[in-house]
Amino acid sequence: MQTTIKSAWAAGLLLAFATPMLGLAQDADEQEGEQAPVTAEVPLELEPTAVTGTRLTGGDPTARVLTITAEDIAKRGISSVEDVIRTIPQVFSSINGTTNMNFGSEAIDRNLGALSIGVSTANLKGFGSANTLVLLNGKRIAGAAGQEDFFVNLRNMPAGAIDRVEVNLDGGSSVYGSDGVAGVINIITRKDFQGGKVTLRHESSSNAADQSQLSAYYGHSWDTGNVSLNVSRTDSEPYSARKAGYYTKDWSSMFGGDQAYNFNVNPFSGQPLNTRSARVGVSRWAPANLTLPEGNDGRNAQPGDFRRVTLADGIEVLDVDAGGSTKDDSVLLSFEQYFADMLRVRGEYYRTEAQTNTRLTRFGTGSIAVPASNAFNNFGTTVYVTYDPQTEVDLGLLPTPERSSTNVSDRISGGIDLDFLDNFRLTIDWLRSGSDKDSYQYMLTNRARGPLSNEMQFNGRAAELIASPDPSEAVNFFGDGTGQNATIAELYGPLSTSSEGTETTEIDAFLNGKVLELPAGEVRFVLGGQQRKEELASLDDFQEGYIGLERPYRDLDAYFAELNIPVLGAGNNMPGIQALTFRVAVRRDDYTVEGSLESDADGNPVLSKSNFANTSLGLGARLTITDTFAIRLRSEEAFRAPTVYDLFGGTQSEFCSAFGAYDPLINGFVPGACQAFGPNPDVKPEQSDNLSIGFGWQPGWAQGLTINVDYSLIDFQNRIASSSELRNLLPAEIYGNLPQFFERDPATGALIRSISRVVNISSREHTSLDFQLKWNIETQDWGTFTPILYYHYVIDMFDQVTADAPKARFLGEFVGIDKRKIQAQLDWFKGRLSASMFFNYTPGYLNNHYSSNAFGEPRVPDMQVDSRYTVDLSGTYQWDNGLLVRLGGRNIFDSDFPFALNGQGRPFDASRVDVRGQVWFAEVTYDF
């Protein structure tokens, strides 16, 4: 792939120098005929001047940066950072307020688990949240609490303070270091203003997910400095799953009664997932397949009263809330002060608190061991019961089970800029950022998991109530809930708790200045270094013992340089070239990570350190042919550093049971085979070579028209993942015979041990084409019209384990990214009035994401999902006294969600649709 990128550079430079020659020939032809009328044009900029992706004063003219302004956000009628990021065509919303607990594919992003409510992330181009670097005002913030990949939780961003969002799509490791493989998103807040603004908005959702936001900011400036304050409060309600179309889990009637489409049935056992009465198993290993007839409260049930569970015993339990209710508060304070025109002191503090609360539908009790002493256990021995106390909730004996999460993020930063010798500036920046999360899951509690993963063992008072022979006190786990004692309420409490945190400290020092003055302009440079420490905090005892440290960390020492060289400028003697600029950036990152690989004789972790380094080179060129045509070429070496969990994890563990281990050669489990897990200190950083070529053109025949076209290639190597993912990337006969993952009997080939660990699993290639058209049309009587069209097309995307292995493609699939996206926009303004209309198109795709049977095979055939389009509309009127009113709606025609079943029976894809449905909004703003 290095050869491909070098060839592309050569082709791009050849194109850059050949184009002027073509232009000269065209100019000569035009001079022979009548001279064309001259139309005044504004000099072309491929993108607005941006600060993201460089430390150079004046920005990087070779970068491809999309900019979303505060006005763009307001016109779309969106108020959360998550929704802002979802409007970026290259973003796939894999982890959002609805999908965060279980996205469904580790190949595209992380599965975060049951206590990860309140987390949303940015995923550019389907490379995962960990490979999209999100910054606040050009600097890092602590990653989502407890997530070792250190990706940013968008809920931790101050939504009400946004001035603009800049998206660098070329990768950013030569400037920022790790994580910017797919690109860099920089959220820039308002500062350095005079006066204030208060905004109140309300959104009404067709699916009950109403939202209200109050934001205010105020700034004060004086001759030598300024101070500004931003505050906001956002409240939202959960969306109604029923209104969104999730009114059943049984879709079999749409498919001729085929029970494979009935998601109320366990695909492994064939039994209903939920029943009103208890299900009893007479031994630890026996299935819980005995139940009482309807109407039996279980208070005097005898063994002969029980019968086998049938599908008719099943009940349907649907989500009460979806996504949860949220409450977000943020405050951001910034200041700067100049001293003697040569020294500037800067400071910033921000804090956000994001609360999420979700009511659940099931208690998820697992298997409860009920001893023979229980007043209602007449089996004469311990039995194992699956029980879901829905009736007790209906009768008011128990509250509805729920999950709650509070995410708190803060950052304090400061810096100085010292100007000297007219051409140089020394900058020193420091920051400390923390992210903490407390999560709770309230169900039947005072219990811990037993030897089996699904067996629950109760402690203390809970154990007394379960074992009690007193029928007025004992908990009745046998009937339909109508014969329950009020003592069951004593079992309710926080089943699962999580208190996690991440912390980042960083110091930068760099020199920015002018090396020399060329006829084409100033040669500017940046030279500096950085130290950073990223820590995981608040680990539980198990995790601390697993990693070996109370606060696992990753230390970084980095050195970087940038150079901007204007080779040709206005007035040069090169025919057909107006300007030519080169940009070079290089960065060296040296990491140290500490953790445990083994334990000593006493079981204490033995710590060791892993050191690895990466050098990233970024090259760019911008060739301006005329005021109306420019070409840019950019290559970037990007990387992501391994985490402490990628490298370490205690001693190798092995589990052997009668259930056995999975063998891909037989597509089933081998009883008695063992499963082994262990660390891998040899994991290398993920690396990529990024190439992009683009041009911008303002045709002379259409005043105000701008066309931008960009081609992008990302060659991604050493992707880090669990070795078990090879099952999806290699044929079974190859994967199952890899000796580093499967130990077999030499004589029979029978599986002895399955070994799973983190490895550099595969490469990934992504190629895409972007087309943007924008046309400012001014009329004398009807105001100004601005149509905008953006077309994002993914040419190809695939994973490959080796050069000879098959290419695994998931482009255009449920757990993959979309083949294309189309966004069209029409803006209009005249005097005090303005209006905007948006057209959004999502293509159809293949739905291959279903629950599997006991052998890992899909339950139902793959299904094609329909394409979808939505239309948004907004209108604004502004008075002279600073008052502004904006009204509008998103999805104004209430476009239905395409039918897309997932493994839980939900009939829509929350990563591709806004589950809030049709949203009408009203906003009032007052400037003073």
N, C-alpha and C positions, 0 to 999 in steps of 0.2 A: 504493500500500500504506500510505502515511502516513495517508490518509483512513480506511482500514480499521482501523488501530490506534487512531486517535482515536475512531472510532465505537465500537470495543470498549471503550475507556476510559469513554465516556459510558454505554454499556449496563451496564458493570460497576458504575459509581457509581449508576446508576438502580436496578439490582438490589439494591445494598447498602442503599439507603434505602427501597426498596419492601418488602424482606423484613420489617423491623420492623413495618410497618403490617399486613402479613398476620399477623405474630405477635400483634399486639395484638387483632386480630379473633378469632384462635383462642383467646387467653387469655380474652377476654370470653365466648366460648361455653362454655368450660370452667367459668367462675365461676358461670354460671347453673345448671349441674347440680351433681352431687356432686363434691366436691373430690378430685382424683386423689391416690393415695398418693405421698408424697415419697420419692424414692430419692437417696441421697447420690451425687454424681458428683465426679470429679476435674476441675478446670478444664481445658478443651480446649486442646491445643497442636496446630496443624497439623502441625508436625514438632518433634522434640526441639531444644532450644536448641543452635544451631550457631554456629561462628565463621567459617565459610567464606562469602565474598561480602560481607564488611564489615570495617571497622576500628573500628566503633563498639563501645564497651563494652556488654556485654549482648547483642550479636548483632543481627540484622536480623529483626524479626518478620514482615516481608512476604515473605521469601525462601522458595523451595521447595527444601528440602535433604533428600536421602536420606542416612541414616546407617547404616553397616555397622560394627558393633562387633567387637572381637576375639573375643568369645564367639560372635557370628554366624558369623564366619569358621571358628572351631574346630568348631562344630556341623555345618558343611557339609563338613568334612574336607579343606579346601584349605590349601595352605601357600605358594603363590607369589602375588606381586602380580598377575601376569597372570591367574591363575585367579580372584582376588578381583574384578578389574575385569570379567571376563567374566560374573559373576553379576548385574551391573547390567542391568536390562531394556532400557535405552536404548542400551547399548553394542553395536556391531557389531565383532566381532573380526577385522578385516581384516588386521592385521599381528600375527602371533603366532609362537611358536616353530617352527611348521611352514610358515606361509605367507609368512614375512618376505622371502624372496628374490624372489617374483613373485606379488603378489596378483592382478593381472589386470585392474584397472580404475582408471585415473588419475582417473576421475570421483568415486570413493568414497575412494580413498587412494593413497598413493605406491607405485610399484614400486621396491624398494630395490637390487636387483641381487645378483650372485652372492656378493659378499663381505660381505653384510649379515646373516649368521647371528648369532644371539645378540641380536636386536632384537625387542622386542614393544612395542606401543603401545596407547593408549586412543583409541577413535574413537566419540564420542557422536553418535548420531542420523544417522550416515552422512555427516557433514560433513568427515571426514578427520582424521587425527592432528594436523595442524597447527592445526586449529580447536578442539581440546580442550586446555585448559590444565590441566596436572598440577603440583601444588604439593607440597612437603614441609614440613609444619608451617607452612603459610600462606605460604611463600616459594618463589621459583623455584629450580630447579636447572638446571645446564647441559644443553642438549639432547643427543640421541643424537649420538655422535661423528661429525663429518663431514657431518651433515645440516643443510643451510642453513635448513630450516624451524624448527629449534630445538625440535622436539617431543621429549618425554621418553621415554627407553628405560626401560620398567618393570623390566627386569632390573637397573637401577641403583638401585632402591629397596630399603631395608633391610627385607625381608619379615618377619624374626623380631621386629621392634621395633614392629609396628603396634598402636596402641591403638584406632583407629577410622578409617574412611574416610568423608569427607563429600563428597557430590556435589551441587553447585549446578546445577540444570537450567535456570536462567533466563538464563545468560550472565553474564559477569563483567567486561566492559571498563570500566564506570564506576568500578570499584575497582582492578582489576589491569592494565588496559590491553589490549594486543594478545593475540590467540589464544583468548580465551574465548568464541568465537562460539556454539558448541553447548553450552557449560557448563564448569564448573570442578570438577576432582577434587582434593581435598585429603587427602593421606595424613598422618595425625597419629600420632606415635609416643608411646610411654610415657615419662613423666618425672615427677619430683616424687613419688616413692614411697619407702616404707621397707621394707627386706627384699629378698628375691630370689625368683627362680623359674627352674627349669630344665625344659625340655620336650624330650623325645625322641619322634620320630614316624617311622613307616615306612609306606610305601604300596606295595602290590603290585598291579601292573597286568596285566590279561589280555593286553595287547599288548606285554608285556616292558618297559614304561617304568616300572620301579620307581624309587622316590624315598625318600631318607632326609634328615631334618633334625634338627639339634641347635641349640637356641637357649637363651640364658640372659640374664637381666638382673638387675641389682642396683642398689638405690638406698639412699642414706643421707641423712637429713635432720637438720637441727639448727634451733635457734630462728630463725635468720636466713637459712637457705638450704638448698640440697640439691644433690646430685650423683647422676647415674645413668649406668649403662653397659649397653648392649645389644650382644650379639654373636650371630651365627648362622652356620651352615654347612649348605648344602643340596647334595646330590649326586643326580643323576638319570641314568638310562640312556635311550638312544634307544628310541622305539617301533619294533616290528617291523612293517614295511609289509605283509609277508605275513600276519601274524596279524590285521592290521587290514582285510584283504580285498584288498590290493593285490598279488595273486599273479600277475597277468598284465597285459600291455598290449594284448592281443588280445581284444576283446570281441565280435568279429564273430559268434561262434557264437550269441550271444544275439539277433542281428538277421539271421538267415537267411544268414549268411556274408558280409554286406556288409562289404567291406574298408575302408569309411569309418570303421568302428569298430575298426580295427586300428591302434593307435598305435605299432606297431613300424615303420610305413611313413612315410616323409617325404611329407607331403601335397603338396609342391611338385614333387618329382621322381618320385614313385611308387616310389622305391627303398627298400630296407630301411634303417632308421636305423643299425643295427649289424650288422656281419658279423665272423665269426671271422678270415677272411683279409683282406688289404689290398685296397683299391679304388684303381685307378690311372687317371689321366687323362693323355693323351699331350700335352696342351698346357695352358697356364694357363687358357684359356677353355673347354676341353672338360670335360664332366662326368666325374667319377671313376667310371666304370661298367665297368671291366675288373677281373676277379679270377681267381685260380687255383682249379682244382678242389679239392675237399676232400682233405686228406692231402698236399698239395704244400707243402713247407716253404719254398719260394722260394729255396733256396740255389743252384740251377742252372736257374732258370726262364727259358725263352726266350719272346720275344714271341708265338710261335704257341701257347704253352701257355695263354695268357690267353683268357678268354671273357667275354661280357657278364654283368653281375650280374643275378640274378633274385631274386624274393621268397623262393625256397627257400634262398638263401644267408644270409638274415637270421637273427640270433639275438636272443633276448629278454634284455635287461639290465634288472634291477629294482634298486630301491634296496637298498643294504646297511643303512644307517641311515636313519632319517627323524627330522628334528628335531635329532639329535645328542645326545651325552652332555654334561652340564653340571655345573659346579661353581661355586657361588656362595658368597662369604664377605662378611660385612658387620659393621661395628662402628660404633656410634653413642654418643657421649659428650656429655652436656649438664650444665650447672650453672647455678645462679642464686644470687645473694647480695644480701641487703638491707642497706642502711646507713641507720640512724636512721629507719626506717619511711618514708622519702621517696625513697630512691634504690635502684633495683634494677639490678644488672648481670647480663647473661645471656650465655651462650656455648654453642656447639654445634659439634661436629665429627662428620662421618660419612664413611665410605669403604666402597665396595663393589667387589668384583672378581668379574666374571662370565666364566667360561671356557666355551667351546662347541667341541666337536670332532665333525665329521661325516665318516664314511667315504663316499667317492663310488663310483659304479658305472662311470663312463666317464672316460677321460683327456681327451676333447674336444680332440684334437690339431689339428683343422682340416686344411688342405691343406699338406703338407710337400713342398718342392721337393727332390727327390733327384737330384743331378747324375749325369752319365754315368760319372764316375769311381768311383762306388760299386761295390763288388765284386759286388753282387747285381743291379745295374741292367744288363740286357743289351739295352735298347732303343736304345742308342747316342746318346741325347739325354737332357736333363733331363725327368723326368716328375713329375707332381704326385699325391701319394699321400695318401689318407685312411686312417689306421691307428689302431687301438685295441688296445693290447697286453694284452688280457684273458688270453691264454694265458701270457704272461710273469708275470702276477700269480699265476696258478694254479701255475706251476712254481717260484715263489719268486724269480724274477729281479728282480722289481719289487715294492715294497710297494703296498698298496692306496692309490689316490689319496685325498686328504682335504682338507677345509677346516677351519681352526681360527680362532678369534677370541677375544681377551681384551679385555673392556670394563672399564675402571677409571673409577669416578666418585667424586669427593669434593667436600665442601663444608665450608667453615669460615665461621661466622657469629657475630656478636656484637651486643649491643645494650644500651642503657640506657633505663630508665623513670624519669623525675623527676616526682614529685608535688609540686604547690605550690598555694597559695591554696585548699586543700580540694577544689576542683572541677576541677582541670586536671592533665593529665599530658602531658609532652613525651617522645616516643619517638624514638630514633635507632637505626636498624638498618643493619648493613653485612654483606655477604656476598661471598664469592668462591667460585665453583663451576666445576669442570672435569670434562670427560668425554673420555677417550682410548680409542682402539681400535686394536689391532694385529691384522690379519687376514692369513692366508696360505692359499694354495691350492697344494697340492703335486701336481705332475704332471710331465710331461716339460718340462724348463726349459732355461735358457740360450738363450732365443729371444725374438724380438720380432715384433710383427705387421708384415707386409709391406704393399705398396701396396694389396693387396686385403684386405678386412676379414676374410676367412677363411683367408688365406695366412700360414703361420708361417715365419719365417726364423731359423735357428739361428746362434749366435755361438760363438767360442772353441773349446774342446775339443769341444763338441757338433757344431759344423760340421765339425771334423776327422773325427770318427767317422762322420758321414753321408757325407762325400766320400771316405772311405778306400777304396783299392783292395785292401786286405789283408782276405781273407775271414775271418781269425781275429779281426779287430778291428772291421770295419765293422758298423754297425747294419743289420740286415736288415728292411726295411720292405715286403717283398713277399709273404711267405708267411703261414702260419697261426700263427706264433709258435714252433713246435716247433724251428725251425732258427735260433733267435736266439742271438746272442753275449751273454755276460755284461756286455759293455761298455755295454749299453743302460741299466744302472743308473746310469751316469755322467750320464745325461740327466735323472735324477729330481731334483727339488728344488722350491723355491717358485716356481711359475710366475707367480702374481699375489701382490703384497703391497700392503698398505694400512696406512698409519699416519696416523690422522686424529684430530682433536680439536675440541672446542668449549669455549669459556670464557665465563662470565658473571660480571660484577662489578656490584654494585648497592648504592646507599645510599639510605635512606628517612629522612625526618624529618617528623614530623607531631604536631600538637597535638590532644588528645582531651579533651573536657570538657563541662561543663554550661553552657548559655547562661542559662537561667532555669528556674524551677519553675512549672509550670502545675498547676491542680487535678487534671489527669489524669496528671501525672507530669513527669519531667525532659525538657526539650528538650536533646538532646545533639548534639554536632557533632564532626567531624574535619576538619582543614585541614592540608595538607602538600604535600610535593613528593618527587620521586624522580629519580635519575639512574641509568642502566643502560647498560652496554656489552656487546654480544654479539659474539663473535669466532669465526671459523673458523681453526683452526690446522693445521699439518702438511700443507699442500697440496703436491701434487707439482708438478714444474716446469711441466707443461702447464696445470694449473689456475691457478697463479700468473700465468703469461703470459696466460691467458684473462681473468681478472678484473683483473689488473694490480697486485695487492697480495699480499704474503707472508701477511698475516693480514687477510682481508676482515672488515669489522666493520659493526655497526649501532649508532649512538649514539642515546640517548633522554634527553630532558628532559621531565618530566611534572609536572603540578600537579593536585591532586584535593581534593574536599571532599565531606562527607556530613553529612546533617542528619536527625535522627529527631524527629518532632513528635507527641506524644500529645495529640490534639485533645480526645478525650472519654475519661473513665475511670470507675471505679466511683463511684456516687453522683451521676452527672450527671442532669440534668433532661430529657434527650432520651428520649422514650418508646421502648421496644423496642431501645435500643442500650446495650450495656454498655461498649464501648470502641471507639475509632477512632484509628488511628495512621497517620501518613504518613511516608514515607521518601523523601529526595531525595539523589542522588549525581551528581556530575559530575566528569569527568576530561579533561584536555587532554594529548595526547601529541604531541611534536615530534621527528621522526626525521631523522637525517642518515646517508646511506649513500654510500660512495665506491667507485668502480670505474672500469673502462676502457670507453670507447665506440668508440675508434679507436686506431690506431697511427701513429707518426710515420714519416718516411721511412726510418729505420733499423730499423723494426719494433718499437720500444719502445712500450709502452702509454701512452696519453695519459689521465691521470686526470681525473675530474670528480666532482662531488658532486650527489647528489639529495636534496632536502629535501621532506618532506611532513608533514602534521599531521592529527590527527583529534580531535574532541571527542565524548565519549560521555556521554549523559544516562541516568540510571536513575531511575525513579519507581516507588513502591510504596505500597500501602494495605492495611491490615488492619482489617476491621470485625468486632468480636465482638458477636453478637446476644445470646447467652446464654452461660452456662458451657459449653453443649454444642453451640454452632453458631457458626462463624466463616467469614468470606469473605476471600480475599486477591486482590489485583489487582497485577500487576507488568508493567512494560515496561522494556526495556533496549536501548540502542543499543550494538552490539558491533562489533568490527572485527579484522582481521588485517593486520599491516603487510607490505608486499612485502619479499622477501629480496634480498640482493645479486645472486643468480643470476636473480631476476625482472627486475631493472633493468639489469644490466650483462652483458658477455660479450665483450669485445674487439671487433675489427672484424668487419663482416659477412663471413661466409665463404660461398664458393660452390663446389659440387662438380658437375662435369660428367663424365659417363661414357656409354659405350655402353648401359649398363643404363637410364639415363634417370631420369625423375621420375614420380611417381604423378599421374594426372589423374582426378579423380572423375567428370568428364563421360563418360569411356569406361570407368571402373572398371578401369583398367589402367595400365601404364607406357608412357611416350612415350620411345623411344630418342633420345638426344641432348639431351633437355631437361635443364636444370640444377636443382639444389636449392640454395636459399640459406637461410642462417641468420644471425640478427643480434640485437642487444640491443634493448630497448625501455624507455628511461628514462621513458616516459610512463605506465607501469603505475600504477594507483591502488590504494589499500588496499581489501581486501575489507571490506564493511560489511553489517550486518544490523540489522533491527528485530525484536526479540523481544517477544512478548506472552504472558503466561500468566495464567489466571484459575482459581481453585480454591476449594473449600470443604471444611471439616472438620465432621463431625457425630457426636455421641454420642447416639444415640436413647435417650430415657428409658425405653423399654419393654425395653431389653436392656442391663443393667448390664455395663460393661466393653467394649462394642462401640464401635469407632471406624471411621468411613468417611471416606475422603479421595478427592475427585475433582478432577482438574486437566486443563485444556485448554491447549495450547501451540501457538503459531504463530511460525515463524521465516521472515522475508522477507529473503533473502540476495542481495546485489547485488555486482556487479563480481568475480565468481569468477575467480581467476587460474589460467590453464592454458595449455598450448601451443595455438597456433592450429590444429594438426592435429586436435585433438579436435572441432572443428566438424564433422568428417566424421560424427560420431555424433549431432549435434544439429540439423543442417540437411539438407534434401533435397539430393541431389547437384547438381541443376541450379542451386540457389542458391549452395551452397558453392563449386562449381567456377567460378562467374562473379564471385566477389569479387575486385576488382582489387588489393586490398592483399595478397592471398595467391597470386594466379595471374596471371602476365604472359603474354598471348597475342598471336599474330600478328593484327593488325587485319584483315587480308584473309581469312585462312582460319580464324581462331579456334584454331589449333594452339597447344599449350602450349609456351612458351619457357622459363619459369622458375617453379618452385614455391617460395614463400617461407614459412618457418616461424619464428615468434617467440612469446614469451610475451605474452599479451594478457589484458585483462579480458573473459572469454569469454561469460559468461552470468549469469543470475539463478537462484536456486533457492528453492523454497518448500516448507516442511515443516510439516504440521499433525498433531497427535497428541492422544490422550486417554488419561489414566492413571486407573485405579481401584484403590484399595487398601482392603481390609477387614481389620481386626484385632479379635479378640474374646478377652478374658481371662475364662475361665470357671473359677471357683473352686468346688470340691466339698469336702464335709466329709470324705469317706472316700477319695476317689480322686485327690486332688491337684489341681493346676491345669493346665488345658488352654488352649492359645492357638492357634487356627487363624488363619492369615494367607493372604489371597489378593491377588495383584498381577496386574493385567491392563493391558498396554501395547498400545495400538492406534494405528497410523499411518493417519490418515485419507487423507492424500495426500502425495506428494513428487514434484517434477518440476523439470527444468531448462528454461530458455527463453532463447534468445539475444536476441530482441526481443519486444515485446508482440504483434506480428503473427505471429511464428514459431510453429511447432508445439511443443507441450509434450513433452519427452523424458522418459519415465517409466522407471525401473528398479526401482521398488518391487516387491518380491516376485520378484526375479530373482536369478540366481546372483551377479552382481557388484553387486547392490543390497541394501538392507536388508530385513528381514522385515516383513510386514504387521502381525503381532501377536506378542506373547510372553505366555505365561501361566506364572506361578510360584505354586504353592500350598505351604503349610508348616503343619505341626502340631507344636507344642512341648508337652511334658508334663514336669512335675517334681513330685516328692513326696519330701521329706526329702533323703536323700543321692543319690537317683536322678533322672536326667533323660533324656529321649530326644527326638529330632527326626526328622521325616520330611519330605522335600521332593519335590514333583512339578514337573517342568520340561517345558514344551511348546514345540516349535518347529514352525511351520506348514510346509506344502509350498510350493514355489515353482517358477518356470520356470527350467530349466537351458538357458541360451543361450550358454554359454561353451565353445566348442570351437576347436580349431585350424582355420585357414582354408586355402583353396586358394590358388593363385597370384594370384587376382583378389580376395582379401579376403572371399570368400564362405564361409559356414559349411560345414564338411565334412558335418555331419549335421543332421537337423531338430532343432528345440527339443524338449525333453522335460520332462515334469512330474516333479518330485522329491517323494517322499512326505513327509508330516509325521512327527514323531518325538516320543516322550516318554520321559523317564527318571525313575527314582525313586532318591532318596538316603536313607540312614538312618544315624543315629548314636545311641549311648547312652553315658551317663557315670555313673560312681560316684565319690563323693568321701569321703575319710576325714577325721577331725578333725585328724590329724597333718600335713595339708597335701598329702597324696598324692591324685592324681586320675588315673583311667584312663578313656580314651575309646576306644571301638571303633565301627567303622561301615564303610560302603561307599558309593561313588557309582556310579550306574548299576547297581544291585544285580541287576536282571533282565537285564543284559547286552544291552540293546537294540541291534539291528544298526544300522549306519550306512545311511541311505537311499542308494540308488544314484544317484550324481551325478558323471558323467564330467567331468573338466576337460581342458584342452588337452594335458596330458602323459599322459593315459590313467589317471590316478588316479581310482578309482571312488567317492570320497567328498569332501565339502566340508569342509576343515579349518577354515574360518572359522565353521562352524556346529556342529561336533561336537568333543568332546574325544577326540583320537586315541588316548588312553591306554585307551579302552574302559571295561571294568569295573575299578574300583579299590577294594580293601579296605585299610583303614588301622587302625593302632593307635597310640595316643598315651599317654604317661605324663608327668605333670607333678608337680613337687614344689615347693611353696611353703615358704619358710623366712624 
